[in-house]
């Protein structure tokens, strides 16, 4: 099937991928734009995983103040070069992450950063809940572990569902952005401020 310039343009607008990448994806999927988008996303994630080990020393610190000035976020996101840090795509990504933090109130960036005493406390609560539901001990353990996973999805930024697209986690958004801009990205740290807290 012949790939038209309009199809390539449409796919570029949808994904931000390069012209040749769009053209090749359309050829591979016989002109099916939806399948081409999926293919480009998969390739972007594969590229992102290759770049994951690269050092990130540049980046930006962004401040987001929610309308009404009662909630704010200060966020550091790193990339490999100052050139990428100055691009609109990178700045837009950082703003999306800041808005995510404002909306979803994560506790930490990564799972490993959750303090051990909080994990132990949550696990004890979930085990007690399962036992109160008259579940056998081995099942109560599995239920508690499942509830702990749900807890991580609520309090760990990288595991939260993206507020702008709930079908995607923040980790998937990061990988997609790495594939799009071609550099490793690291969400380093954040502080969330709410008036009166």
C-alpha positions as CSV (number, residue, x, y, z in Angstrom):
1,X,0.0,0.0,0.0
2,X,1.3,3.5,-0.9
3,X,1.8,5.8,2.0
4,X,0.6,9.4,1.4
5,X,2.3,12.6,2.6
6,X,-0.9,13.4,4.5
7,X,-0.8,10.1,6.4
8,X,2.8,10.8,7.4
9,X,1.9,14.4,8.4
10,X,-1.0,13.1,10.5
11,X,1.1,10.5,12.2
12,X,3.9,13.0,12.9
13,X,1.3,15.4,14.6
14,X,0.0,12.5,16.7
15,X,3.4,11.1,17.8
16,X,6.1,13.8,17.3
17,X,8.2,11.1,15.6
18,X,10.5,11.9,12.7
19,X,9.3,11.8,9.0
20,X,11.2,8.6,8.1
21,X,10.1,6.8,11.3
22,X,6.5,7.7,10.5
23,X,6.8,6.6,6.9
24,X,8.4,3.3,7.9
25,X,5.8,2.7,10.6
26,X,3.0,3.3,8.1
27,X,4.6,0.9,5.6
28,X,5.0,-1.8,8.3
29,X,1.3,-1.5,9.3
30,X,-0.1,-1.3,5.8
31,X,-1.2,2.3,6.3
32,X,-3.2,1.7,9.5
33,X,-2.5,4.9,11.5
34,X,-3.6,3.5,14.9
35,X,-1.3,0.5,14.5
36,X,1.5,2.8,13.4
37,X,1.0,4.9,16.5
38,X,1.3,1.8,18.7
39,X,4.3,0.6,16.8
40,X,6.1,3.9,17.2
41,X,5.3,3.9,20.9
42,X,6.8,0.4,21.3
43,X,9.9,1.5,19.4
44,X,10.2,4.6,21.5
45,X,10.0,2.6,24.7
46,X,12.6,0.2,23.4
47,X,14.9,3.2,22.6
48,X,14.2,4.6,26.1
49,X,15.3,1.3,27.7
50,X,18.7,1.5,25.8
51,X,19.2,5.0,27.0
52,X,18.3,4.3,30.7
53,X,21.9,3.9,31.9
54,X,23.1,7.2,30.5
55,X,24.0,9.9,32.9
56,X,21.7,12.9,33.4
57,X,23.5,16.0,34.7
58,X,21.6,18.8,32.9
59,X,17.9,19.6,33.2
60,X,15.6,22.2,34.8
61,X,14.0,23.0,38.1
62,X,10.4,24.0,37.5
63,X,7.9,25.7,39.8
64,X,4.2,25.1,39.3
65,X,1.6,27.1,41.2
66,X,-1.9,25.9,40.9
67,X,-4.6,28.5,40.1
68,X,-5.7,30.1,43.4
69,X,-2.2,30.0,44.8
70,X,-3.0,27.5,47.5
71,X,-0.9,24.7,46.1
72,X,2.6,24.6,44.5
73,X,5.2,22.2,43.3
74,X,9.0,22.6,43.0
75,X,10.4,19.9,40.7
76,X,13.8,18.9,39.4
77,X,14.0,16.8,36.2
78,X,17.3,15.9,34.6
79,X,18.4,15.1,31.0
80,X,21.7,14.6,29.3
81,X,22.3,18.0,27.6
82,X,21.3,21.6,28.2
83,X,20.2,21.7,24.6
84,X,17.4,19.3,25.3
85,X,16.6,21.0,28.6
86,X,15.8,24.1,26.6
87,X,13.4,22.4,24.2
88,X,9.6,22.9,24.3
89,X,9.0,19.2,24.4
90,X,11.2,18.8,27.6
91,X,9.6,21.8,29.3
92,X,6.1,20.6,28.4
93,X,7.0,17.2,29.9
94,X,8.3,18.7,33.1
95,X,5.2,20.9,33.4
96,X,3.0,17.7,33.0
97,X,5.0,16.0,35.8
98,X,4.6,19.1,38.1
99,X,0.8,19.1,37.4
100,X,0.7,15.4,38.1
101,X,2.4,15.9,41.5
102,X,0.0,18.8,42.3
103,X,-3.1,16.7,41.4
104,X,-2.1,13.2,42.7
105,X,0.0,14.1,45.7
106,X,2.7,11.3,45.5
107,X,4.9,10.7,48.5
108,X,8.1,9.7,46.6
109,X,9.5,9.4,43.1
110,X,10.4,5.7,43.2
111,X,9.3,2.7,45.2
112,X,12.7,2.3,46.8
113,X,12.3,5.7,48.4
114,X,9.2,4.7,50.5
115,X,10.5,4.5,54.1
116,X,10.6,0.9,55.5
117,X,8.6,1.8,58.6
118,X,5.7,3.0,56.4
119,X,5.8,-0.2,54.3
120,X,5.7,-2.4,57.5
121,X,2.9,-0.3,58.9
122,X,0.8,-0.6,55.8
123,X,1.5,-4.3,55.5
124,X,0.4,-4.9,59.1
125,X,-2.8,-2.9,58.5
126,X,-3.6,-5.0,55.3
127,X,-2.9,-8.3,57.1
128,X,-5.2,-7.3,59.9
129,X,-7.9,-6.3,57.5
130,X,-7.6,-9.6,55.7
131,X,-7.7,-11.6,59.0
132,X,-10.8,-9.6,60.0
133,X,-12.4,-10.7,56.8
134,X,-11.9,-14.3,58.1
135,X,-9.3,-15.2,55.4
136,X,-6.9,-18.1,56.0
137,X,-3.3,-17.0,56.9
138,X,-1.7,-17.8,53.5
139,X,-4.5,-16.0,51.6
140,X,-4.4,-13.1,54.0
141,X,-0.7,-12.7,53.1
142,X,-1.5,-12.6,49.4
143,X,-4.3,-10.1,49.9
144,X,-2.0,-7.9,52.0
145,X,0.7,-8.0,49.3
146,X,-1.9,-7.1,46.6
147,X,-3.1,-4.2,48.7
148,X,0.5,-3.0,49.2
149,X,0.9,-3.0,45.4
150,X,-2.2,-0.8,45.2
151,X,-0.6,1.5,47.9
152,X,2.5,1.9,45.8
153,X,0.4,2.9,42.8
154,X,-1.1,5.7,44.9
155,X,2.0,7.1,46.6
156,X,4.9,6.4,44.1
157,X,5.0,9.0,41.3
158,X,6.5,6.7,38.7
159,X,3.7,4.1,39.3
160,X,0.8,6.5,39.3
161,X,-1.6,6.7,36.4
162,X,-1.0,9.9,34.4
163,X,-3.8,12.4,35.1
164,X,-4.0,13.4,31.4
165,X,-4.1,9.7,30.2
166,X,-5.1,7.2,32.9
167,X,-4.2,4.3,30.5
168,X,-0.5,5.3,31.0
169,X,1.7,5.4,34.1
170,X,4.2,8.1,34.7
171,X,7.0,5.6,34.1
172,X,5.5,4.9,30.7
173,X,5.2,8.6,30.0
174,X,8.9,9.1,30.9
175,X,10.0,6.2,28.6
176,X,7.8,7.6,25.7
177,X,9.3,11.0,26.2
178,X,12.9,9.5,26.2
179,X,12.0,7.8,22.9
180,X,10.7,11.1,21.5
181,X,13.5,13.4,22.5
182,X,16.3,10.9,22.2
183,X,18.0,11.4,25.6
184,X,17.7,9.8,29.0
185,X,15.5,11.6,31.5
186,X,15.4,11.3,35.2
187,X,12.7,12.8,37.6
188,X,15.1,13.6,40.4
189,X,13.1,15.1,43.3
190,X,10.1,17.3,44.2
191,X,8.4,19.2,47.0
192,X,4.7,19.8,47.1
193,X,3.4,22.7,49.1
194,X,-0.2,23.1,50.2
195,X,-1.4,26.1,52.1
196,X,-2.0,25.2,55.8
197,X,-0.2,21.9,55.7
